[in-house]
């Protein structure tokens, strides 16, 4: 059974200033999603599911669905505010999406096999997809632990933007490379000669450049959907009057680890992450893609007709 790739593509791209999921960055007009699908298909993924918003459906279908139809099986689902547990109403003040954990839940009815989760606007590198495929395939074959998950980890210094703050899941591992804790930190940026973020009490907390972080490249078994649904119900009840609160994947995973309900193997990738958090990041991404093309990692035109 080949694993499925779930691509979170419903983000507004507010900091970036446009619909960055379909912004071309490759020499043949390719987007970051193109390179992700290329790497995933080569690594052995059998299906890709996109989580999108209804208002971008037409653009998304035009840019991606016909392009990938001959490469890999494609489906898509919508992330909408009112797709929440029965008996709960959407808070009147809520306009912001519920977050990445809720986005994954949107695919629960069409994914029944091991699956990986990525962001649409992040480049993860071919090595990450190969390692994730190997892990998920092994879990599917052994069928010993349906709550055995994984995560691709990157060094913090290799995931920063020169143009503004970023959010990262700060990870703590044990001696067996099992994730012990993941803490979602927002507004991490270069400051005072280092990398730091402001804690809730406004204290400036500095982080080492080799701190291992999550970039939302996760590997799950289908059992994860039940855990998500349970925690999402509790999240809404606890944050009903918090219109900006988000249901993050790392928060869900962290709770499962601490309660002993799941184990998460950290797969350290040899590749460097990059992405387009801000519009100023785009020239850097274009340059890095061109370097990979010149090195022979990718063909100049990714999808040959």
Helices and strands as residue ranges (DSSP letters): E 4-8, G 20-22, H 32-43, E 47-52, G 54-56, H 57-60, I 61-65, H 66-68, E 73-78, H 100-105, E 115-119, E 122-123, H 126-142, E 148-155, G 156-158, E 166-173, E 179-191, E 194-198, E 204-207, E 212-220, H 224-238, H 249-259, E 263-268, E 274-275, G 279-281, H 282-294
